[in-house]
Amino acid sequence: MKNSIMGIIYTGERDQQLRELTTVRAVAAVPLCSRYRLIDFPLSSMVDSGIRNVGVIMQRNYNSLMDHLGSGKEWDLHGKHTGLQILPPFTTNENVGLYAGFLDAIRSNLNYLRRSKEKYTVITDTHMLYTTRFDDMAAAHEASGADITLLYTRDPGVRRNGGGRYLSMDENGVVTQLEVDPASPRLDATYMEAFMMEREKLIEMVDTAVSRGQYHLTRDVLMQAISTRSFKVVGFECTGKVWHLDSVQAYFECNMDLLSPETRAALFPADRPILTKLRDEMPTRYFPGATVKNSLLADGCVIEGTVENCVLFRGVRIAKGAVVRNSIIMQDGVVSEGAELDNCILDKQTLVRPNSRLIAPRSYPIVIAKQMTV
């Protein structure tokens, strides 16, 4: 079963939701948990499930994502005949590289699907954070005789008024209702915008839908398939913790949640490692007088001041007398002497001047864009 599954990761159309964090990068490339990117989690779940052919469909702002993925070596996806396939926007006179929707993105990469030989395809988006076993999903898909299997969660933390996709199922797991962006969700299962179906059926479905001017999978295809029962659509539950990263506040709370060892253990199971690009660094240095409490620090940091309840990425420097609490500081950020930060998100290579004070409520953290000086 494992060798008969291929994966596709769609890097998304939701760049605007994370504001300054996605001005110069795709959602999939957003840093998380001191050393990872969002794409590491679906990609590692695929690799841990035995998938060795993975295509990543790019949309916009994909330079940093391509740099992160490289040849796929860190995920053991750099084989001669299979491995990681980077699929940048397909640009023609008619197509300017911005897909009209998910189905249009797949249609532009049908040649990749046709060249592949696996029986099944699992496709994920990147704005939800979780780990799961796609090989178990494939086994359930085959056993149910479904045309399409949708990944869902019952985690209440991902439900949103006015947003999201929600399902209800009968006693056999067959999806009977689907609602999109309701003002108040009425159905108890949240569709995670990841699904599985046979590769040949996917090609046929996409070709048929786009020929009819349909470009959105959920609204144009799934809702019709469920209401008319033209496809057998079933659900597969993701039982672990799930985060919906659809706002800066959600991103901030996700990183703060991961300060808990129990929560990290649930997202990083010992038997299914989360892989990422390596960057050789010296270990973090703690100078006399430094104080660090309940924080995640990557390699290469230099700590002389106080750090509490923070997530620090590689190469961050906290100067003597600086106090940083409840904050996220991305790669190579510098907090100068005497500065004070509370509830802040600093993007890469930012500089906080001496004696500056940046303090915000937890519900609305301050975001400093990449390479800014404040």
C-alpha positions as CSV (number, residue, x, y, z in Angstrom):
1,M,0.0,0.0,0.0
2,K,2.8,2.5,0.9
3,N,4.4,2.3,-2.5
4,S,1.1,2.9,-4.2
5,I,0.5,6.4,-2.8
6,M,1.8,9.7,-4.1
7,G,1.5,13.1,-2.4
8,I,0.7,16.6,-3.6
9,I,1.1,19.7,-1.3
10,Y,-0.7,22.8,-2.4
11,T,1.1,25.8,-1.0
12,G,-2.1,27.8,-0.9
13,E,-4.1,30.9,-1.8
14,R,-4.3,32.3,1.8
15,D,-1.2,34.5,2.0
16,Q,-3.2,37.5,3.2
17,Q,-4.5,35.9,6.4
18,L,-1.1,36.0,8.1
19,R,-0.4,39.6,7.0
20,E,3.2,40.7,7.5
21,L,4.4,37.0,8.0
22,T,3.5,36.2,4.4
23,T,4.5,39.4,2.6
24,V,7.6,37.8,1.2
25,R,6.9,34.1,1.7
26,A,4.2,31.5,1.1
27,V,2.1,30.2,4.0
28,A,3.9,26.9,3.6
29,A,7.3,28.6,4.4
30,V,6.2,30.4,7.6
31,P,8.6,29.5,10.4
32,L,7.3,27.6,13.4
33,C,8.5,26.1,16.7
34,S,12.0,27.5,16.6
35,R,13.4,25.6,13.6
36,Y,10.6,24.3,11.4
37,R,8.5,25.6,8.5
38,L,4.8,24.7,8.1
39,I,5.4,22.5,5.1
40,D,7.7,20.3,7.1
41,F,4.7,18.7,8.8
42,P,2.6,17.5,5.9
43,L,5.8,16.6,4.0
44,S,7.2,14.6,7.0
45,S,3.8,12.9,7.5
46,M,3.9,11.7,3.9
47,V,7.5,10.5,4.2
48,D,6.7,8.7,7.5
49,S,3.8,7.0,5.7
50,G,6.1,5.6,3.1
51,I,5.3,8.1,0.3
52,R,8.3,8.6,-2.0
53,N,6.8,10.7,-4.7
54,V,5.7,14.2,-3.6
55,G,4.8,17.2,-5.7
56,V,4.7,20.7,-4.2
57,I,2.6,23.2,-6.2
58,M,3.8,26.7,-5.8
59,Q,1.6,29.8,-6.2
60,R,3.4,33.0,-5.2
61,N,6.3,34.2,-3.0
62,Y,7.9,30.9,-3.3
63,N,11.6,31.7,-3.4
64,S,12.2,31.0,0.3
65,L,10.1,27.8,0.1
66,M,12.2,26.5,-2.8
67,D,15.4,27.4,-0.9
68,H,14.1,25.5,2.2
69,L,13.1,22.4,0.2
70,G,16.1,22.2,-2.0
71,S,16.6,18.8,-3.5
72,G,14.5,17.1,-0.8
73,K,17.6,15.5,0.7
74,E,16.6,16.1,4.3
75,W,13.4,14.2,3.7
76,D,15.1,11.4,1.7
77,L,13.2,12.5,-1.4
78,H,16.1,12.9,-3.8
79,G,16.0,9.6,-5.7
80,K,16.7,9.2,-9.4
81,H,13.2,8.3,-10.5
82,T,11.0,9.5,-7.6
83,G,11.3,12.1,-4.9
84,L,10.4,15.7,-4.4
85,Q,9.0,17.5,-7.4
86,I,8.9,21.3,-7.3
87,L,5.9,22.5,-9.4
88,P,6.2,26.3,-9.9
89,P,3.3,28.3,-11.4
90,F,2.5,27.3,-15.0
91,T,2.7,30.6,-16.9
92,T,1.3,31.1,-20.4
93,N,-0.2,34.1,-22.3
94,E,-3.6,33.1,-20.8
95,N,-2.3,32.0,-17.4
96,V,-0.3,34.6,-15.5
97,G,0.8,32.1,-12.8
98,L,-2.1,32.9,-10.3
99,Y,-4.4,29.9,-10.3
100,A,-8.1,30.5,-10.3
101,G,-8.6,27.9,-7.7
102,F,-7.3,24.5,-6.4
103,L,-8.7,22.6,-9.4
104,D,-7.0,25.0,-11.8
105,A,-3.7,24.4,-10.0
106,I,-4.1,20.7,-10.4
107,R,-5.1,21.0,-14.0
108,S,-1.9,23.0,-14.7
109,N,0.1,20.1,-13.4
110,L,-1.8,17.1,-14.9
111,N,1.4,16.1,-16.8
112,Y,3.0,15.4,-13.4
113,L,0.0,13.3,-12.4
114,R,0.0,11.4,-15.7
115,R,3.7,10.6,-15.4
116,S,3.3,9.2,-11.9
117,K,2.6,5.5,-11.5
118,E,1.1,5.3,-8.0
119,K,-2.6,4.2,-7.6
120,Y,-3.6,6.7,-5.0
121,T,-3.0,10.4,-4.5
122,V,-3.2,12.3,-1.2
123,I,-3.5,16.1,-1.5
124,T,-3.1,18.6,1.4
125,D,-3.1,22.3,1.9
126,T,-0.7,23.9,4.3
127,H,-2.7,26.3,6.6
128,M,-3.5,23.5,9.1
129,L,-0.9,22.1,11.4
130,Y,-1.1,18.4,12.4
131,T,0.6,15.0,11.9
132,T,-1.3,11.9,10.7
133,R,-0.7,8.5,9.0
134,F,-1.6,8.8,5.4
135,D,-1.0,5.0,4.9
136,D,-3.7,4.3,7.5
137,M,-5.9,6.8,5.5
138,A,-5.2,4.9,2.3
139,A,-6.1,1.5,3.9
140,A,-9.4,3.0,5.2
141,H,-10.1,4.5,1.8
142,E,-9.5,1.2,0.0
143,A,-11.6,-0.8,2.6
144,S,-14.5,1.6,2.3
145,G,-14.7,1.5,-1.5
146,A,-14.9,5.3,-1.5
147,D,-14.2,7.6,-4.5
148,I,-12.9,10.3,-2.2
149,T,-11.8,10.2,1.4
150,L,-11.8,13.5,3.3
151,L,-9.5,14.1,6.3
152,Y,-11.4,15.7,9.2
153,T,-11.0,16.6,12.9
154,R,-13.4,17.0,15.8
155,D,-10.9,19.4,17.6
156,P,-13.1,22.4,18.6
157,G,-10.1,24.7,18.5
158,V,-10.2,24.8,14.6
159,R,-13.8,25.9,14.3
160,R,-14.4,29.4,13.1
161,N,-17.6,31.5,12.8
162,G,-17.8,32.7,9.2
163,G,-15.1,30.4,8.0
164,G,-14.1,26.8,7.5
165,R,-15.6,23.6,6.0
166,Y,-17.7,21.3,8.1
167,L,-19.0,17.8,7.6
168,S,-21.6,15.4,8.9
169,M,-21.4,11.6,8.3
170,D,-23.7,8.6,8.7
171,E,-23.0,5.5,10.7
172,N,-20.9,4.1,7.9
173,G,-18.7,7.2,7.6
174,V,-20.2,8.4,4.4
175,V,-20.4,12.2,4.2
176,T,-24.0,13.4,4.0
177,Q,-23.6,17.1,4.4
178,L,-20.9,19.8,3.8
179,E,-21.1,23.4,4.6
180,V,-18.7,26.1,3.6
181,D,-18.0,29.3,5.6
182,P,-21.1,29.3,7.7
183,A,-21.8,32.2,10.0
184,S,-22.1,29.6,12.8
185,P,-21.0,26.0,12.1
186,R,-23.7,23.5,12.7
187,L,-21.9,20.3,11.7
188,D,-19.5,18.8,14.3
189,A,-16.6,17.7,12.0
190,T,-14.1,20.1,10.4
191,Y,-12.8,19.2,7.0
192,M,-9.0,19.8,7.0
193,E,-8.7,20.4,3.2
194,A,-6.8,17.2,2.7
195,F,-8.2,14.3,0.7
196,M,-7.3,11.0,-1.0
197,M,-8.6,9.4,-4.2
198,E,-7.3,7.3,-7.0
199,R,-4.9,9.1,-9.3
200,E,-6.7,8.3,-12.5
201,K,-10.0,9.4,-11.0
202,L,-8.5,12.6,-9.9
203,I,-7.2,13.3,-13.4
204,E,-10.7,12.7,-14.8
205,M,-12.5,14.7,-12.1
206,V,-10.2,17.7,-12.6
207,D,-10.4,17.7,-16.4
208,T,-14.2,17.4,-16.3
209,A,-14.6,20.2,-13.7
210,V,-12.3,22.7,-15.4
211,S,-13.9,22.1,-18.8
212,R,-17.2,23.2,-17.1
213,G,-15.6,26.4,-15.7
214,Q,-15.3,25.0,-12.2
215,Y,-12.1,25.8,-10.3
216,H,-12.9,25.3,-6.6
217,L,-12.9,21.8,-5.2
218,T,-15.1,22.2,-2.2
219,R,-17.8,24.5,-3.6
220,D,-17.9,23.3,-7.2
221,V,-17.2,19.5,-6.9
222,L,-17.5,18.2,-3.4
223,M,-20.8,19.9,-2.5
224,Q,-22.4,18.7,-5.7
225,A,-21.0,15.2,-5.4
226,I,-22.3,14.9,-1.8
227,S,-25.8,16.3,-2.6
228,T,-26.2,14.1,-5.8
229,R,-24.2,11.1,-4.5
230,S,-22.4,11.0,-7.8
231,F,-19.2,10.1,-5.8
232,K,-19.0,8.1,-2.7
233,V,-17.4,10.5,-0.2
234,V,-16.3,9.3,3.2
235,G,-14.4,10.8,6.1
236,F,-11.2,9.7,7.9
237,E,-10.6,11.2,11.3
238,C,-7.4,12.8,12.4
239,T,-7.4,12.1,16.1
240,G,-4.4,14.3,17.2
241,K,-4.2,18.0,18.0
242,V,-4.9,20.3,15.0
243,W,-4.2,24.0,14.7
244,H,-5.9,26.2,12.0
245,L,-3.3,29.0,11.2
246,D,-5.7,31.4,9.6
247,S,-4.6,34.6,11.4
248,V,-1.6,36.1,13.2
249,Q,-3.4,35.5,16.5
250,A,-3.8,31.8,15.7
251,Y,-0.2,31.5,14.6
252,F,1.0,33.2,17.9
253,E,-1.2,30.9,20.1
254,C,0.0,27.9,18.2
255,N,3.7,28.7,19.0
256,M,2.8,29.4,22.7
257,D,0.9,26.1,22.9
258,L,4.1,24.3,21.7
259,L,5.9,25.5,24.8
260,S,4.1,22.7,26.6
261,P,6.1,19.5,26.6
262,E,2.9,17.4,26.4
263,T,1.6,19.4,23.4
264,R,5.0,19.1,21.6
265,A,5.0,15.4,22.2
266,A,1.6,15.1,20.5
267,L,2.8,17.0,17.4
268,F,6.3,15.3,17.3
269,P,5.6,11.6,17.9
270,A,8.8,9.7,18.7
271,D,8.2,7.1,16.0
272,R,7.4,9.7,13.2
273,P,10.1,12.3,13.2
274,I,9.4,15.8,11.7
275,L,12.2,16.5,9.3
276,T,13.5,19.9,8.3
277,K,16.4,21.6,6.5
278,L,19.6,21.5,8.4
279,R,21.7,24.5,9.2
280,D,25.0,23.8,11.0
281,E,25.3,26.2,13.9
282,M,27.2,26.3,17.2
283,P,25.1,25.5,20.3
284,T,23.3,28.3,22.0
285,R,25.5,30.3,24.3
286,Y,24.2,31.5,27.8
287,F,26.3,34.2,29.4
288,P,26.6,34.8,33.1
289,G,23.5,36.6,34.3
290,A,21.2,35.2,31.5
291,T,17.8,33.9,32.6
292,V,15.7,31.6,30.4
293,K,12.4,30.1,31.5
294,N,9.9,27.9,29.6
295,S,11.2,28.7,26.2
296,L,12.3,27.0,22.9
297,L,15.6,28.1,21.6
298,A,17.3,26.8,18.4
299,D,21.0,26.5,17.8
300,G,23.2,29.5,17.3
301,C,21.5,31.9,19.8
302,V,23.4,34.2,22.1
303,I,21.6,35.0,25.4
304,E,22.8,37.6,27.8
305,G,19.4,39.0,29.0
306,T,16.1,37.5,30.2
307,V,13.9,35.2,28.1
308,E,10.5,33.9,29.4
309,N,7.8,31.9,27.5
310,C,9.4,32.6,24.1
311,V,10.2,30.8,20.9
312,L,13.6,31.8,19.5
313,F,14.8,30.7,16.1
314,R,18.4,30.2,14.9
315,G,21.0,32.9,15.5
316,V,18.9,35.2,17.7
317,R,20.8,37.5,20.0
318,I,19.3,38.9,23.3
319,A,21.7,41.5,24.7
320,K,22.5,42.2,28.3
321,G,19.7,43.9,30.2
322,A,17.1,43.0,27.5
323,V,13.8,41.4,28.7
324,V,11.8,39.3,26.2
325,R,8.5,37.7,27.3
326,N,5.8,35.8,25.5
327,S,7.3,36.5,22.1
328,I,8.5,34.8,18.9
329,I,11.8,36.0,17.4
330,M,12.7,34.5,14.0
331,Q,16.1,33.8,12.6
332,D,19.0,36.2,13.2
333,G,16.8,38.7,15.1
334,V,18.6,41.0,17.6
335,V,17.2,42.6,20.7
336,S,19.6,45.3,21.9
337,E,20.6,46.2,25.5
338,G,17.8,47.4,27.8
339,A,15.0,46.7,25.3
340,E,11.7,45.1,26.6
341,L,9.4,43.0,24.5
342,D,6.1,41.3,25.5
343,N,3.7,39.6,23.1
344,C,5.6,40.3,19.9
345,I,6.4,38.5,16.7
346,L,9.7,39.6,15.1
347,D,10.3,38.3,11.6
348,K,13.8,37.3,10.3
349,Q,16.8,39.7,10.7
350,T,14.9,42.3,12.6
351,L,16.7,44.7,15.0
352,V,15.2,46.2,18.2
353,R,17.2,49.3,19.2
354,P,18.5,49.8,22.8
355,N,16.0,50.6,25.5
356,S,13.0,50.2,23.1
357,R,9.7,49.0,24.6
358,L,7.3,46.9,22.5
359,I,4.4,45.7,24.6
360,A,1.0,44.4,23.3
361,P,-2.0,42.4,24.6
362,R,-1.8,38.7,24.0
363,S,-4.9,38.8,21.9
364,Y,-3.3,41.2,19.4
365,P,0.5,40.7,19.3
366,I,2.8,43.2,17.6
367,V,4.3,42.0,14.3
368,I,7.6,43.4,13.0
369,A,8.2,42.6,9.3
370,K,11.4,41.1,8.0
371,Q,14.6,43.1,8.1
372,M,13.0,46.0,9.9
373,T,14.7,48.2,12.6
374,V,12.5,49.5,15.4
